[in-house]
Amino acid sequence: MSDKIDIRKWIIGGLLILHIAWIGNHLRWVAGGQINPWRLGGYGMYTIPNPISGLRIYDANFPATPIRASSIGYDIATRFTNSMRTFRCADVPAAALLAFFEDNRGLIGRNLAFVYSERQFVRDPPSTKRVVQGTVTLSWQDTRSFTYTNRFCGNEHTGTATLPETIFAPLPETTFPPLP
């Protein structure tokens, strides 16, 4: 018999235990409705069709039609914190809203409603429908600061944010060389 301990067996056994623990934890979060089951590499994705979250922005004073706006800065701001609303009950941070207004300067001063929706499985007949997951309402206090209220998973949180000076700075002028 060999007195050596095979460290590879212990590492593989430890990784297997961690993987099984992750599966259980992921399924628990999915059952509680806290995360998107198709994210974070768990086995909860086999429980429902992919919910694919969506965002629509409305003017709070005229909510009939959605506003077309760029969400590139917003997506970049949430890439490492809550990409594609992986954590369904998490609030939208002020940094994401500030990045949104940096891309959409024409919307500064307008009271807005950000409506987040997702596809939900319907059992009879088997299909999916889009339902509201949560909202963020935003109202301006003055020309630079706004108050926003997050409403997700039955919780409500209010915060304030102030736009940085760089948003109000004039865009740099471009000079063109003289024509020949």
C-alpha positions in Angstrom: 0.0 0.0 0.0 1.1 3.5 -0.8 1.2 6.1 2.0 0.8 8.9 -0.6 -2.4 10.9 -0.6 -3.7 11.5 -4.1 -4.5 15.3 -4.0 -6.3 15.1 -7.4 -9.1 13.0 -5.9 -9.6 15.5 -3.1 -9.7 18.4 -5.5 -12.2 16.7 -7.8 -14.3 15.7 -4.8 -14.2 19.2 -3.5 -15.2 20.7 -6.9 -18.1 18.2 -7.2 -19.4 19.2 -3.7 -19.2 22.9 -4.7 -21.0 22.3 -7.9 -23.8 20.4 -6.2 -24.1 23.2 -3.6 -24.3 25.8 -6.4 -27.1 23.8 -8.2 -29.2 23.7 -5.0 -28.6 27.4 -4.3 -29.4 28.4 -7.9 -32.7 26.4 -7.8 -33.6 28.1 -4.5 -33.1 31.6 -5.9 -35.1 30.6 -9.0 -38.0 29.2 -6.9 -38.0 32.5 -4.9 -38.2 34.5 -8.1 -35.0 36.4 -7.2 -32.9 35.6 -10.3 -33.4 34.9 -14.0 -33.1 31.1 -14.2 -31.3 31.3 -17.5 -28.3 33.2 -16.0 -25.4 32.3 -13.8 -24.9 28.8 -15.1 -27.4 26.9 -12.9 -29.9 24.3 -13.7 -32.9 26.5 -13.1 -33.1 27.2 -16.8 -34.8 24.0 -17.4 -37.8 25.1 -15.3 -39.2 27.8 -17.6 -38.7 29.3 -21.1 -36.1 32.1 -21.2 -37.8 35.2 -19.7 -35.8 37.8 -21.8 -36.2 41.1 -20.0 -37.3 44.2 -21.8 -37.1 47.9 -21.1 -39.6 50.6 -22.2 -39.3 54.2 -21.3 -42.4 56.5 -21.0 -42.9 60.2 -20.4 -44.7 60.3 -17.0 -46.9 63.1 -18.3 -47.8 61.4 -21.6 -47.6 57.6 -20.9 -49.5 56.6 -24.1 -46.5 56.0 -26.3 -43.0 54.8 -25.4 -40.0 57.1 -25.9 -37.2 56.0 -28.3 -33.9 56.4 -26.5 -30.4 55.0 -26.6 -29.6 52.5 -23.8 -25.9 51.9 -24.7 -24.6 53.8 -21.7 -27.2 52.2 -19.4 -26.2 48.7 -20.7 -22.5 49.4 -20.1 -23.2 50.7 -16.6 -25.0 47.5 -15.6 -22.8 45.1 -17.5 -20.9 43.9 -14.3 -23.6 44.6 -11.7 -26.9 43.3 -13.2 -26.5 42.6 -16.8 -29.9 41.9 -18.6 -31.7 42.0 -15.2 -30.1 38.7 -14.0 -31.0 39.7 -10.4 -34.7 40.3 -10.9 -35.4 42.1 -7.5 -32.3 44.3 -7.6 -32.8 48.1 -7.8 -31.5 50.1 -10.8 -28.5 52.0 -9.5 -28.1 55.8 -9.9 -25.0 55.2 -12.1 -27.1 53.5 -14.7 -29.6 56.3 -14.8 -26.8 58.9 -15.1 -25.3 56.9 -18.0 -28.7 56.9 -19.6 -29.0 60.7 -19.5 -25.4 61.1 -20.8 -26.5 59.3 -23.9 -29.9 61.0 -24.1 -29.4 64.6 -23.2 -32.6 65.6 -24.8 -34.6 63.8 -22.1 -33.0 65.8 -19.2 -35.8 67.6 -17.4 -38.6 65.2 -18.4 -40.2 63.0 -15.8 -39.8 59.5 -16.9 -41.0 56.0 -16.1 -38.7 53.0 -16.9 -40.9 49.9 -17.2 -39.1 46.5 -17.1 -41.0 43.5 -18.4 -40.2 39.8 -19.0 -41.8 36.9 -20.6 -43.7 34.6 -18.3 -44.8 31.0 -18.9 -48.6 30.4 -19.1 -49.8 26.8 -18.5 -53.2 26.8 -20.2 -52.7 26.9 -23.2 -48.9 26.5 -23.0 -47.5 29.9 -24.2 -45.7 32.9 -22.9 -46.9 36.4 -22.3 -45.1 39.6 -21.4 -45.7 40.9 -17.8 -44.3 43.9 -15.9 -41.4 42.9 -13.7 -40.8 46.3 -12.0 -40.7 50.1 -12.6 -38.4 53.0 -11.9 -40.1 56.4 -11.8 -38.0 59.5 -12.1 -38.9 63.1 -11.3 -36.7 66.1 -11.6 -36.1 68.4 -8.6 -34.2 71.1 -10.6 -32.1 71.2 -13.8 -29.4 68.9 -12.5 -30.9 66.6 -9.8 -33.6 64.0 -9.8 -35.4 61.6 -7.5 -36.0 58.1 -8.6 -38.1 55.3 -7.1 -37.4 51.6 -7.7 -40.3 49.2 -7.4 -39.3 45.6 -7.8 -40.6 42.4 -6.2 -42.9 44.2 -3.9 -40.1 46.5 -2.5 -39.8 50.2 -3.0 -36.6 52.3 -2.6 -36.1 56.0 -3.3 -32.9 57.7 -4.1 -31.6 61.0 -5.6 -28.8 61.7 -8.1 -27.2 64.7 -9.6 -25.9 65.0 -13.1 -22.2 65.8 -13.4 -21.0 69.0 -15.0 -19.6 67.1 -18.0 -23.1 66.5 -19.3 -23.8 70.2 -19.4 -20.5 71.1 -21.0 -20.8 72.1 -24.6 -19.7 69.6 -27.1 -16.2 70.3 -28.6 -16.3 72.1 -31.9 -14.7 70.4 -34.8 -12.6 72.4 -37.3 -12.2 71.3 -40.8 -9.2 72.0 -43.0 -9.7 74.6 -45.7 -10.8 73.3 -49.0 -8.1 73.3 -51.8 
